[in-house]
Amino acid sequence: MPYQKLALSSVLFVAALALPLAAQQPAPGVAPQPTPAAAPVPPAAAPAPPADVDEAFIHKQFGEEFSLVPNSTPYVRDIDGDGIDDLVILARSRKPLLDAAEHSYRVVDPYYTFYGYGDPKLTATFGSEELMEKNLVVLVIHGSGPQAWCSETPKAKFVIINLPLKRIMVKRLQLRKKQVNAIFAVEADASAGDSVVFWDGKQYKYQPIGTGGEDSP
């Protein structure tokens, strides 16, 4: 009898070991299902590239009355001192006031304001008759948020009229005890700048180079 009990116990022990193994085997005729792979984590979205400064961009921001000057250089700098990049570019317009309300920009005339005539509605008719300078304007977009100057809702937009110039440059200006980015108007090809326009915290101001309280750049 002890021998029979021992044999029965051995059979039960082997059967107990076989049950988990049998549970792991696929049923006959059923293909084993592959373990699903973990879904790949999509990469973080890259920031949108800045908009191209072309005719379409200018028309979107300022309207159909504006066109780019051939070979005009777009300058991306912080002009208003808020730490966000702004855009400055030279363009032409025969009617700069026409779309001001539609496209939410301000027409300003710091040149004639400096000489005592402060109303752009009047001075817009004063422009130079010289062919190269005729209808030249400076477009400025104050940037807003991560997209800066190409934001759908920029902080502010300006059209600067009547500056005597053939081209512009944007570079540092020593303004009293600090340096700011400013717009230099170049009237002659050999000049480094004959006048400068800068943001004083509230508005754009004109200054001939080497005059007034500002130091020469």
C-alpha positions as CSV (number, residue, x, y, z in Angstrom):
1,M,0.0,0.0,0.0
2,P,2.7,2.6,0.8
3,Y,4.1,1.9,-2.7
4,Q,0.8,2.5,-4.3
5,K,0.3,5.8,-2.3
6,L,3.8,6.9,-3.4
7,A,3.1,6.1,-7.0
8,L,-0.2,8.0,-6.9
9,S,1.5,11.0,-5.3
10,S,4.1,11.0,-8.1
11,V,1.4,11.0,-10.8
12,L,-0.4,13.9,-9.2
13,F,2.8,15.9,-8.8
14,V,3.7,15.4,-12.5
15,A,0.1,16.4,-13.5
16,A,0.3,19.5,-11.4
17,L,3.5,20.6,-13.2
18,A,2.0,19.9,-16.6
19,L,-1.1,22.1,-16.1
20,P,0.8,25.5,-16.3
21,L,2.8,24.4,-19.3
22,A,-0.4,23.3,-21.1
23,A,-2.0,26.7,-20.4
24,Q,0.9,28.4,-22.1
25,Q,0.6,26.3,-25.3
26,P,-1.7,27.7,-28.1
27,A,-4.8,25.7,-28.9
28,P,-4.5,23.4,-31.9
29,G,-5.3,25.3,-35.1
30,V,-5.0,28.8,-33.5
31,A,-2.0,30.9,-34.5
32,P,-0.2,32.6,-31.7
33,Q,-1.0,36.3,-31.5
34,P,2.1,38.6,-31.6
35,T,2.6,40.9,-28.7
36,P,1.5,44.4,-29.8
37,A,4.4,46.8,-30.1
38,A,4.3,50.0,-28.1
39,A,3.1,52.9,-30.2
40,P,5.9,55.2,-31.1
41,V,5.8,58.6,-29.4
42,P,5.5,61.3,-32.0
43,P,8.3,63.9,-31.9
44,A,7.5,67.3,-30.5
45,A,6.1,69.7,-33.1
46,A,8.8,72.0,-34.4
47,P,8.1,75.7,-34.3
48,A,6.7,77.1,-37.4
49,P,9.3,78.7,-39.7
50,P,9.1,82.5,-40.1
51,A,7.0,83.8,-42.9
52,D,8.7,84.8,-46.1
53,V,8.9,88.5,-46.5
54,D,7.5,88.6,-50.0
55,E,4.7,90.6,-51.8
56,A,2.1,88.2,-50.5
57,F,3.2,88.8,-46.9
58,I,3.3,92.6,-47.4
59,H,-0.2,92.6,-48.9
60,K,-1.5,90.5,-46.0
61,Q,-0.1,92.8,-43.4
62,F,-0.5,96.3,-45.1
63,G,-2.7,95.9,-48.1
64,E,-2.4,96.0,-51.9
65,E,-1.2,99.6,-52.0
66,F,2.3,98.5,-50.9
67,S,5.0,96.8,-52.9
68,L,8.5,95.7,-52.0
69,V,11.5,97.6,-53.3
70,P,13.7,95.3,-55.5
71,N,16.6,93.9,-53.4
72,S,15.2,95.4,-50.2
73,T,16.7,93.8,-47.2
74,P,14.3,92.7,-44.4
75,Y,15.8,93.5,-41.0
76,V,14.7,91.4,-38.0
77,R,15.7,93.3,-34.8
78,D,14.1,94.3,-31.5
79,I,13.2,97.9,-32.3
80,D,10.8,98.8,-29.5
81,G,12.9,97.3,-26.7
82,D,10.5,94.6,-25.5
83,G,12.8,91.7,-26.1
84,I,10.7,90.4,-29.1
85,D,12.0,90.6,-32.7
86,D,10.4,93.2,-35.0
87,L,10.6,93.6,-38.8
88,V,11.8,96.6,-40.7
89,I,11.7,96.7,-44.5
90,L,11.7,99.3,-47.3
91,A,8.7,99.5,-49.7
92,R,6.8,101.8,-52.0
93,S,3.2,103.1,-51.8
94,R,1.4,105.9,-53.6
95,K,-1.5,105.9,-51.1
96,P,-0.1,104.8,-47.7
97,L,-3.2,106.0,-45.7
98,L,-5.7,104.1,-47.8
99,D,-5.7,100.7,-45.9
100,A,-4.7,101.9,-42.5
101,A,-8.0,101.0,-40.8
102,E,-8.5,97.8,-42.8
103,H,-5.0,96.4,-41.8
104,S,-4.6,98.1,-38.4
105,Y,-1.4,100.1,-39.1
106,R,-0.5,103.6,-38.2
107,V,1.0,106.1,-40.7
108,V,3.6,108.3,-39.0
109,D,5.9,111.0,-40.2
110,P,8.7,111.6,-37.8
111,Y,10.7,113.6,-40.4
112,Y,8.1,116.4,-40.7
113,T,7.2,116.1,-37.1
114,F,10.8,117.0,-36.3
115,Y,10.3,120.2,-38.4
116,G,6.9,121.1,-36.8
117,Y,4.4,119.5,-39.2
118,G,2.9,116.6,-37.3
119,D,-0.2,115.5,-39.3
120,P,0.5,112.6,-41.8
121,K,-2.9,113.2,-43.4
122,L,-1.4,116.5,-44.6
123,T,2.3,115.6,-45.1
124,A,1.5,112.4,-47.0
125,T,1.2,114.7,-50.0
126,F,4.7,116.2,-49.5
127,G,6.7,113.3,-50.8
128,S,10.0,113.6,-52.8
129,E,9.7,114.0,-56.6
130,E,13.1,112.4,-57.1
131,L,12.6,109.1,-58.9
132,M,14.6,106.9,-56.6
133,E,13.0,108.3,-53.5
134,K,9.5,108.8,-54.7
135,N,6.8,106.9,-52.7
136,L,9.4,105.2,-50.5
137,V,8.1,104.1,-47.1
138,V,9.5,102.1,-44.2
139,L,7.3,99.3,-42.9
140,V,7.7,98.2,-39.3
141,I,6.0,95.4,-37.5
142,H,6.3,95.1,-33.8
143,G,6.4,91.5,-32.9
144,S,4.2,89.7,-30.4
145,G,4.5,86.3,-28.7
146,P,6.6,83.3,-29.8
147,Q,6.0,84.0,-33.5
148,A,7.3,87.6,-33.0
149,W,6.9,89.8,-36.2
150,C,5.2,87.1,-38.2
151,S,2.5,86.6,-35.6
152,E,-1.1,86.7,-36.8
153,T,-1.7,89.4,-34.3
154,P,1.4,91.6,-34.1
155,K,1.8,94.1,-31.3
156,A,1.6,97.1,-33.7
157,K,2.3,98.1,-37.3
158,F,3.7,101.3,-38.7
159,V,4.2,103.0,-42.0
160,I,6.9,105.7,-41.8
161,I,6.6,108.2,-44.6
162,N,8.7,111.1,-46.1
163,L,12.1,110.0,-44.9
164,P,14.7,111.4,-47.3
165,L,16.5,108.2,-48.3
166,K,17.7,105.8,-50.9
167,R,18.0,102.8,-48.7
168,I,17.9,101.9,-45.0
169,M,20.0,100.0,-42.5
170,V,19.2,98.8,-39.0
171,K,22.0,98.9,-36.4
172,R,22.8,100.0,-32.9
173,L,22.4,103.6,-31.8
174,Q,23.9,105.1,-28.7
175,L,20.9,106.9,-27.2
176,R,22.0,108.9,-24.1
177,K,23.1,106.1,-21.7
178,K,21.8,103.1,-23.5
179,Q,22.0,101.4,-26.9
180,V,18.9,100.7,-29.0
181,N,18.3,99.3,-32.5
182,A,17.4,102.1,-34.8
183,I,16.6,102.7,-38.5
184,F,19.3,104.6,-40.4
185,A,18.3,106.5,-43.5
186,V,21.0,106.5,-46.2
187,E,20.7,109.4,-48.7
188,A,23.9,108.7,-50.6
189,D,25.6,105.5,-51.6
190,A,28.8,106.4,-49.8
191,S,27.1,107.4,-46.6
192,A,26.8,105.3,-43.5
193,G,23.6,107.1,-42.6
194,D,22.4,110.7,-42.9
195,S,19.6,110.5,-40.4
196,V,18.1,108.0,-37.9
197,V,14.7,107.1,-36.7
198,F,14.3,105.4,-33.3
199,W,11.5,104.3,-31.0
200,D,11.4,106.4,-27.8
201,G,9.0,104.1,-26.0
202,K,5.9,105.8,-27.3
203,Q,6.5,106.9,-30.9
204,Y,9.1,107.0,-33.7
205,K,11.4,110.1,-33.7
206,Y,13.6,111.5,-36.4
207,Q,17.1,112.9,-35.8
208,P,19.7,114.1,-38.3
209,I,23.0,112.4,-37.6
210,G,25.3,114.4,-35.2
211,T,22.6,116.8,-33.9
212,G,20.5,117.0,-30.8
213,G,21.0,115.2,-27.5
214,E,21.8,111.8,-29.0
215,D,25.3,110.6,-29.6
216,S,26.4,109.7,-33.0
217,P,26.3,105.9,-33.5
